[in-house]
Amino acid sequence: MTVSDTDPPEGVPEEIATALEASSDSQLRDVIHYAQRLLRDLPPLTDAIESREGEELVRMEDHGDYSIVVVERPGEMGEARGPFAYRVKWVPDFDDGAGKYRWHYLGKVDVESGGE
């Protein structure tokens, strides 16, 4: 549980402040994520992800906080064409409320062994 001497903002009802103060770090992170989603009203991650320059989306799997995205590079030949897998996650910028999608490279998808 997080211990804090921080006073809640005036607009936060006492029952919510009490519940937040009694929450674990994990629960607080979940609340932050939920509140950010309410503020932005973002569509599901798979609906918002767009291909990057030079790539085409082949497949996406929604996993809640992140999506697995498989892309190909049609302008390339051989191994450089892909397909390649990425984990894509929305990362908020707490300073200005904006954010961006982070693409984490997972590796080349092995099509021959049923990896696609």
Sequence and secondary structure as in RCSB ss.txt:
>XXXX:A:sequence
MTVSDTDPPEGVPEEIATALEASSDSQLRDVIHYAQRLLRDLPPLTDAIESREGEELVRMEDHGDYSIVVVERPG
EMGEARGPFAYRVKWVPDFDDGAGKYRWHYLGKVDVESGGE
>XXXX:A:secstr
         TTS HHHHHHHHTS HHHHHHHHHHHHHHHHT   HHHH    TT EEEEEEE SSEEEEEEE TT
S GGGG  EEEEEEEEE TTTS EEEEEEEEEE  TTTT  
